[in-house]
């Protein structure tokens, strides 16, 4: 299975929806698309919607951590939402939840960032 990447701009927030598998085969494409959108657009924050992400490995964690560093260097925030149980466990084990906020869904993620806008 491959990965589909959907990008949407909402004010200064980039919403990234991932569908499929985020692994060493697809990590570079996600990294490139997100970086291009961040650097090209007027993006201050990122919402990463993982509702349709069926699998993620350490390569995916690296992509997320790298984009987190990029957006926080610009003074922004990253929020992850709609995380399925297996990916949630990977986030917990890696300690990623200690630095990245998590919300139940996209609307709650947007609400959490409205304070920062």
HELIX and SHEET records of a PDB file:
HELIX    1   1 UNK A   27  UNK A   40  1                                  14    
HELIX    2   2 UNK A   58  UNK A   73  1                                  16    
HELIX    3   3 UNK A   85  UNK A   94  1                                  10    
HELIX    4   4 UNK A   96  UNK A   98  5                                   3    
HELIX    5   5 UNK A  106  UNK A  114  1                                   9    
SHEET    1   A 5 UNK A   3  UNK A  10  0                                        
SHEET    2   A 5 UNK A  13  UNK A  22 -1                                        
SHEET    3   A 5 UNK A  45  UNK A  56  1                                        
SHEET    4   A 5 UNK A  78  UNK A  81  1                                        
SHEET    5   A 5 UNK A 101  UNK A 103  1                                        
END                                                                             
